[in-house]
Amino acid sequence: MDNNRICIICRKVKNNSQFNIEHIIPESTGNKKLTINSLCKECNSKLGKKVDYEITNNIISELDRFTNKIKGKSGKIPNPFRKGKTMDGRVIYCDENLKPRLETIVEFDENLKKYIVSAPSLEEGIKIINKKLKRSGKANLTDEQIKKIRDESKVKIKQPIMQITRETDLYKIEMGFIKIAYEFMYYKIGDKYLKDKQGRILAEILNNYIYKNIESNLDSIIAELPYEKHKKTSENFKKLGEQLFGNESIHYIQIVEEINKTSVFISLFSNFIYSIVVSNKSYNLNNAVCIMNAKNGEMNMC
């Protein structure tokens, strides 16, 4: 019995013991069942760090994972609201229950010879002042001073608008979709895809990226829908998700075949939508479709 086989990314022949389970759609986006066992451990690990990470930890994915309570490999649900800024530039934090907390501000007024403290509560403000006094080698506030602070303090109840700024590298996102398309095509037709010319190109693009950090030209390989069509398609996916799973956030993969061309159409969380050319010929797959509930990994028609 032959205990060796080819890794579909690096294309090296390795022992079976050097392979492990690969989630075609990243596990941290809710996928539990759509997997292959055709990547060596080294390629799998590098794809996870350089490609899957970008799909699971961008702001859009984090919002969906937060809403659907999808845990990552650490067992934690991401919090996209963990840190932001108010309209006037003050730092604001939110916990997992979306309870806001403004960053504490402590300033010393040289003219008044007083500390000016802005804190989430009066009690916390008093604690902060005592810490400052202790560090300066001075005694804590007396009961009389605390009473005066309570009498003179101004309590403001605010409902600040939170601004969140995050950068997303679209190339890294696109690489994630190419990985999904390539692996899904292999999932459907198996080893004969290893001989496909376009399949070899996709494997080389992924291999060069994760091992050499080389960014290839993807113009003829991947395409995003125009805005209006994207918006309409996204709405349709949300309706489909409600009908099938009672949850509008779904992952959708479809193989679309034309004459001398096969593409994989992918939508994640009913938001990200891309089409990737995976072959320059047809395999008679009859437009195979996979629909997944992002919330619990339940699959339909796969």
C-alpha positions as CSV (number, residue, x, y, z in Angstrom):
1,M,0.0,0.0,0.0
2,D,1.4,3.4,-1.0
3,N,1.6,5.7,2.0
4,N,2.6,8.7,-0.1
5,R,0.6,11.3,-2.0
6,I,0.8,14.8,-3.5
7,C,0.0,18.0,-1.5
8,I,-2.3,20.1,-3.8
9,I,-0.5,23.3,-2.8
10,C,3.2,22.7,-2.9
11,R,2.8,19.7,-5.3
12,K,5.4,17.7,-3.3
13,V,5.0,14.0,-2.7
14,K,4.8,13.4,1.1
15,N,3.9,10.7,3.5
16,N,0.3,10.4,4.7
17,S,1.4,11.2,8.2
18,Q,2.4,14.7,7.0
19,F,-1.2,15.6,6.0
20,N,-4.1,16.9,8.1
21,I,-7.6,18.2,7.8
22,E,-8.1,21.5,5.9
23,H,-11.3,23.5,6.1
24,I,-12.1,24.8,2.6
25,I,-14.0,27.7,4.1
26,P,-12.1,28.8,7.3
27,E,-13.3,27.0,10.4
28,S,-13.5,30.3,12.3
29,T,-16.2,31.6,9.9
30,G,-18.5,28.7,11.0
31,N,-17.5,25.9,8.7
32,K,-17.4,22.5,10.4
33,K,-17.9,19.9,7.7
34,L,-16.6,21.1,4.3
35,T,-13.1,19.8,4.5
36,I,-10.4,18.0,2.5
37,N,-7.4,16.0,3.6
38,S,-5.1,16.9,0.7
39,L,-2.8,19.6,2.1
40,C,0.5,18.9,3.9
41,K,0.7,20.2,7.4
42,E,3.2,22.9,6.4
43,C,1.1,24.3,3.6
44,N,-2.0,24.1,5.8
45,S,-0.4,26.0,8.6
46,K,1.0,28.8,6.3
47,L,-2.4,29.2,4.5
48,G,-4.0,29.5,7.9
49,K,-1.7,32.3,9.0
50,K,-1.4,34.2,5.7
51,V,-4.7,33.6,4.0
52,D,-7.5,32.3,6.3
53,Y,-6.6,34.8,8.9
54,E,-7.5,37.7,6.6
55,I,-10.9,36.3,5.8
56,T,-11.8,35.7,9.4
57,N,-10.4,38.8,11.0
58,N,-11.4,41.7,8.8
59,I,-14.1,44.1,10.1
60,I,-16.9,42.7,8.0
61,S,-16.3,39.1,9.0
62,E,-15.8,40.1,12.7
63,L,-19.2,41.8,12.6
64,D,-20.9,38.7,11.3
65,R,-19.0,36.4,13.7
66,F,-19.9,38.7,16.6
67,T,-23.6,38.7,15.6
68,N,-23.7,35.0,15.1
69,K,-21.5,34.2,18.1
70,I,-19.0,32.3,16.0
71,K,-15.9,31.4,18.0
72,G,-12.4,31.3,16.6
73,K,-9.8,28.6,17.3
74,S,-9.0,30.4,20.6
75,G,-12.6,29.7,21.7
76,K,-13.3,33.5,21.8
77,I,-15.9,35.4,19.9
78,P,-14.3,38.5,18.2
79,N,-15.4,41.9,19.3
80,P,-15.2,44.4,16.5
81,F,-16.3,47.2,18.9
82,R,-13.5,46.6,21.4
83,K,-11.9,50.0,20.7
84,G,-12.8,53.1,18.7
85,K,-13.0,56.8,19.0
86,T,-15.7,59.4,19.8
87,M,-16.4,62.2,17.4
88,D,-14.1,64.5,19.4
89,G,-11.2,61.9,19.3
90,R,-11.5,60.4,22.7
91,V,-10.8,56.7,23.0
92,I,-13.8,54.5,23.8
93,Y,-14.0,50.8,24.6
94,C,-16.9,48.3,24.4
95,D,-17.1,44.9,26.1
96,E,-18.7,41.8,24.6
97,N,-22.1,43.1,25.9
98,L,-21.5,46.4,24.0
99,K,-21.3,48.3,27.3
100,P,-19.2,51.4,26.5
101,R,-16.4,52.8,28.6
102,L,-14.6,56.1,27.8
103,E,-10.9,56.2,28.3
104,T,-10.0,57.9,31.6
105,I,-8.3,61.3,31.2
106,V,-6.1,62.7,34.0
107,E,-4.6,66.2,33.7
108,F,-2.9,68.5,36.1
109,D,-3.9,72.2,35.9
110,E,-0.8,74.2,36.8
111,N,-2.8,77.4,37.4
112,L,-5.3,75.8,39.7
113,K,-2.8,73.3,41.1
114,K,-5.5,70.6,40.8
115,Y,-5.9,67.3,39.0
116,I,-8.8,67.3,36.5
117,V,-10.1,63.8,36.0
118,S,-12.6,62.5,33.5
119,A,-13.6,58.9,34.5
120,P,-16.5,56.5,33.9
121,S,-17.7,57.0,37.4
122,L,-17.1,59.3,40.4
123,E,-15.8,56.4,42.5
124,E,-13.3,55.5,39.8
125,G,-12.2,59.1,39.6
126,I,-11.5,59.2,43.3
127,K,-9.4,56.0,43.1
128,I,-7.4,57.5,40.3
129,I,-6.6,60.6,42.3
130,N,-5.5,58.6,45.3
131,K,-3.2,56.6,43.0
132,K,-1.7,59.8,41.7
133,L,-1.2,61.2,45.2
134,K,0.4,57.9,46.4
135,R,2.9,58.0,43.5
136,S,3.8,61.5,44.4
137,G,4.4,60.5,48.0
138,K,1.3,62.3,49.3
139,A,-1.5,61.1,51.6
140,N,-4.8,59.9,50.2
141,L,-7.8,62.3,50.0
142,T,-9.4,63.0,53.3
143,D,-13.1,62.4,53.9
144,E,-13.7,66.1,53.8
145,Q,-11.9,66.4,50.4
146,I,-13.9,63.5,49.0
147,K,-17.1,65.2,50.2
148,K,-16.0,68.4,48.4
149,I,-15.3,66.5,45.2
150,R,-18.7,64.8,45.4
151,D,-20.4,68.2,45.8
152,E,-18.4,70.0,43.1
153,S,-18.1,67.2,40.5
154,K,-20.1,67.4,37.3
155,V,-21.8,64.1,36.2
156,K,-22.5,63.9,32.5
157,I,-24.4,61.1,30.9
158,K,-23.3,60.6,27.3
159,Q,-24.3,58.4,24.4
160,P,-21.2,58.9,22.3
161,I,-21.1,58.0,18.6
162,M,-18.3,55.4,18.1
163,Q,-16.0,55.5,15.1
164,I,-14.0,52.4,14.2
165,T,-11.2,52.6,11.7
166,R,-9.8,49.4,10.3
167,E,-7.7,48.8,7.2
168,T,-8.3,45.9,4.9
169,D,-5.9,44.7,2.2
170,L,-8.2,43.6,-0.7
171,Y,-5.4,41.5,-2.2
172,K,-5.2,39.3,0.9
173,I,-9.0,38.9,0.9
174,E,-8.9,37.9,-2.8
175,M,-6.2,35.3,-2.0
176,G,-8.6,33.8,0.5
177,F,-11.3,33.4,-2.1
178,I,-8.8,31.9,-4.6
179,K,-7.9,29.4,-1.9
180,I,-11.5,28.5,-1.3
181,A,-12.3,28.1,-5.1
182,Y,-9.2,26.0,-5.7
183,E,-9.8,23.7,-2.8
184,F,-13.6,23.4,-3.6
185,M,-12.8,22.4,-7.2
186,Y,-10.5,19.7,-5.9
187,Y,-13.1,18.6,-3.4
188,K,-15.6,18.1,-6.3
189,I,-13.4,16.3,-8.9
190,G,-10.4,15.0,-7.0
191,D,-6.9,14.2,-8.3
192,K,-7.7,14.9,-12.0
193,Y,-7.8,18.6,-11.0
194,L,-4.0,18.3,-10.3
195,K,-3.5,18.0,-14.1
196,D,-5.7,21.0,-15.0
197,K,-3.6,23.9,-16.4
198,Q,-5.5,26.7,-14.6
199,G,-5.4,24.6,-11.4
200,R,-1.7,24.4,-11.6
201,I,-1.6,28.2,-12.0
202,L,-3.8,28.7,-8.9
203,A,-1.6,26.3,-6.9
204,E,1.5,28.2,-7.9
205,I,0.0,31.6,-7.0
206,L,-0.9,30.3,-3.6
207,N,2.4,28.6,-3.1
208,N,4.4,31.7,-4.1
209,Y,2.3,33.9,-1.8
210,I,2.6,31.8,1.4
211,Y,6.2,30.8,1.0
212,K,7.8,33.7,-0.9
213,N,5.3,36.6,-0.2
214,I,5.0,37.1,-4.0
215,E,1.9,38.9,-5.1
216,S,0.7,37.7,-8.5
217,N,-1.5,39.6,-11.0
218,L,-5.0,38.4,-10.4
219,D,-6.9,40.5,-13.0
220,S,-7.8,37.5,-15.3
221,I,-8.5,35.2,-12.4
222,I,-10.9,36.9,-9.9
223,A,-13.7,39.4,-10.3
224,E,-16.0,41.2,-8.0
225,L,-19.6,42.1,-8.9
226,P,-20.4,45.8,-9.7
227,Y,-21.9,47.6,-6.7
228,E,-25.6,47.5,-7.7
229,K,-25.5,43.9,-8.7
230,H,-23.5,43.1,-5.6
231,K,-26.1,44.8,-3.4
232,K,-29.0,42.9,-5.1
233,T,-27.2,39.6,-5.0
234,S,-26.3,40.1,-1.3
235,E,-30.0,40.8,-0.5
236,N,-31.0,37.6,-2.4
237,F,-28.5,35.5,-0.4
238,K,-29.9,36.9,2.9
239,K,-33.4,35.9,1.8
240,L,-32.2,32.5,0.9
241,G,-30.5,32.1,4.2
242,E,-33.8,33.0,6.0
243,Q,-35.7,30.5,4.0
244,L,-33.3,27.6,4.5
245,F,-31.9,28.2,8.0
246,G,-33.8,31.1,9.6
247,N,-30.5,33.0,9.5
248,E,-29.6,35.5,6.7
249,S,-25.9,35.0,7.1
250,I,-24.8,32.2,4.8
251,H,-21.8,30.9,2.8
252,Y,-22.6,30.1,-0.8
253,I,-20.4,28.3,-3.3
254,Q,-21.4,27.5,-6.9
255,I,-19.5,26.0,-9.8
256,V,-20.5,27.8,-13.0
257,E,-19.6,26.1,-16.3
258,E,-19.5,27.7,-19.7
259,I,-17.9,26.5,-23.0
260,N,-14.1,26.2,-22.3
261,K,-14.4,27.9,-18.9
262,T,-15.3,26.9,-15.3
263,S,-15.6,29.4,-12.5
264,V,-16.4,29.2,-8.8
265,F,-18.9,31.8,-7.5
266,I,-18.4,32.4,-3.8
267,S,-20.3,34.5,-1.2
268,L,-19.2,34.6,2.5
269,F,-21.6,35.9,5.2
270,S,-23.9,37.0,2.3
271,N,-21.6,39.9,1.9
272,F,-18.2,39.2,0.2
273,I,-19.0,38.0,-3.3
274,Y,-16.3,37.0,-5.9
275,S,-16.1,34.8,-9.0
276,I,-12.8,32.9,-9.6
277,V,-11.8,31.2,-12.9
278,V,-10.6,27.7,-11.9
279,S,-10.4,26.0,-15.3
280,N,-10.4,26.7,-19.0
281,K,-12.5,23.7,-19.7
282,S,-15.8,22.1,-18.5
283,Y,-16.1,19.1,-16.2
284,N,-19.9,18.6,-16.5
285,L,-20.5,19.3,-12.8
286,N,-24.0,20.6,-13.5
287,N,-23.4,23.9,-11.6
288,A,-22.8,22.1,-8.2
289,V,-23.9,24.2,-5.3
290,C,-23.0,24.3,-1.6
291,I,-24.9,26.4,0.9
292,M,-23.9,26.7,4.5
293,N,-25.4,28.3,7.6
294,A,-22.6,30.5,8.9
295,K,-24.1,30.3,12.4
296,N,-23.7,26.5,13.0
297,G,-22.1,25.0,9.9
298,E,-25.2,23.3,8.7
299,M,-24.9,22.5,5.0
300,N,-27.5,22.2,2.2
301,M,-27.1,20.9,-1.3
302,C,-23.3,20.2,-1.2
